[in-house]
Amino acid sequence: MTDIALNHWLTEFRRELHRFPELSNEEFETTRRLREALEAKQIRILDLPLRTGLVVEVGGQRPGPLVILRADIDALPIEEVSGVPWPSENPGVMHACGHDFHSAAALGAAILLREKEESLAGTVRIIFQPAEETGHGAPAVLATGALDGAKAIFGIHNDPALPVGVIGSKAGALTAGVDRFKIDVRGRGSHAARPHEGNDPLIIAAHLVTALQTLISRNLDSRENAVVSVTQVHGGSTWNVIPETAWLEGTVRTFSQSAREGLERRFHDVTEGVARTFNAEVTLDWQPGPPSIINTAEWVDFALEVGEKSGFETRRLEENPIGEDFAFYLQKLPGAFIMVGSGGPFALHHPQFRVDDAALYPTAQWLAGLAEAALISGHLK
């Protein structure tokens, strides 16, 4: 298949994936479409215990190391209003994070590598991962042994803040550790005209919001970067009754394990202290998510160097407080996560988000070249 033909084919495939998005762990049709495309190109699919998603291999004809590429395949519970001619046909579900782009680029890389399989100095394994948005997909893939024996791993994410033709990353912490919290408050309800007869959970919730916001400014080293955001506060059902209960929810984003552990401890201290102060029942549900992506410096340099040779402009990025479960892989293997310019103008998770397809085929070519070059790299131990 010529470059022009493969470019066109990948673009049409990406748009098909976009039209039929599926939520985390429900990517059955997405998996089927990927399987059919991979089988048609005679790419080996590993028999692994995954309900959705696929892991494939290319190479192995010659002795050598194993390196891994990873893409994600799930979508988000968002109603699409992007205006593209190939919008989601699944109401309330949208590829608002560009995982259709990632999947198609990885598929293109697999096809390009398959064309030179006999000359590869080792094996490339490609993961089409489910459930990235919930943070559960990477641990499920790890449990299958899909990374066993590998020497390095590379992943991508499109970035609408970067122009098409630009890739970027940084050594060390790139994305944030993501934790979710929910706090339930039980006070005592009363008539709004007689608040002294109750114990107002809304007042308690308000104190919690204020106290939690001080955790960054008064507990964290000023050289650290972190975020505490309360994103929901709920309580009451009418204008003249003080309710019995209230609850609030939000997220904490950190870039170091010490900050992450310290903020969790202080969350418990604050909720317990407010509970004692107001003589109320306050319960904290702390839900840990993916850790921070910690990129391997030498693999970041390597991936960007291959990108420059492939015609990309490369940039060194700042820390980004988004979450990514690729971080779980980097706890097991060295590697790098790279951001790929997708041309904006709308941010990830926005109902008007869209990807510029001009970025697709160059990304596939770069990924294939990156994997091939990594097999013979002196960085592999």
Buried (B, 14 or more C-beta within 10 A) or exposed (E): EEEEEBBEBBBEBBBBBBBBBBBBBBBEBBBEBBBEBBEEBEBBBBEBEBEBBBBBBBBBEEEBBBBBBBBBBBBBEBEBEBEBEEBBEBEEBBBBBBBBBBBBBBBBBBBBBBBEBEEBBBBBBBBBBBBBBBBBBBEBBBEBEBBEEBBBBBBBBBBBBBBBBBBBBBBBBBBBBBBBBBBBBBBBBBEBEEEEEBBBBBBBBBBBBEBBEEBBEEBBEEEBBBBBEBEEBEBBEEEEBBBBBBBBBBBBBBBBEEBBEBBBEBBEEBBEBBBEEBEBBBEBEBEBBBBBBBBBEBBBBBBBEBBEEBEBBBBEBEBBBBBBBBBBBBEEBBBBBBBBBBBBEBEBBBEBBBBBBBBBBBBBBBBBBBBBBBBEBEEBE
